[in-house]
Amino acid sequence: MASKRNKQYEELSSLRLDKWLWASRFFKTRKLATEAINGGKVHLNGIRVKPSRVVKVGDTLDITREAYRYHIEVRGLNDKRRPAKEAQLLYNESEESIRLREQERELRKLNSASVHQPDKKPNKKERRQMDKWRGR
C-alpha cells in the first residue's frame, strides 16, 4: 500500500496521449479523445499517432476540434482530470493559434448573421406558393 501512495505523488515523466487530452480538458471523455486521435484530428510533433503514444513535456500537439485548430506545447502532465484552471496550466497555446481561432470565430459569426431566418413557420397557403415556385 505504501508503494502505491508513493507512486501517486511521484512526478510523471510521460503519459498516454488520450489520457493527457482528457486530463487537459480538450475532450470530455477518453473515448472521444481516442476517436479524435484515430480519426487523424490530433498530431504529435507533426506526426499522426495512436492513442497509446507517450506524451512528454515539450512535445507539440496540433488538435482539430469542430472547426477550430489548436497548436499547443505540452507544459505539464497529469493523469487526473482536475478543474479547468489547473488543466490550462498543462499546456501553452501559441499566439498564432489563438489569433487564427479568433478569426475563424469572427467569420462564423458574420456568416451566421448574413443568413436570414424566418420569423415564423409558413402556413398552408405560403407552403403551396413555395412549392409552386420550386416547380413541384
Buried (B, 14 or more C-beta within 10 A) or exposed (E): EEEEEEEEEEEBEEBBBBBBBBBBBBBEEBEBBBBBBBEEBBBBEEEBBEBEBEBBBEBBBBBBEEEBBBBBEBEBBBEEBEEEEBBEEBBEBEEEBEEBBEEBEEEEEEEEEEEEEEEEEEEEEEEEEEEEEEEE
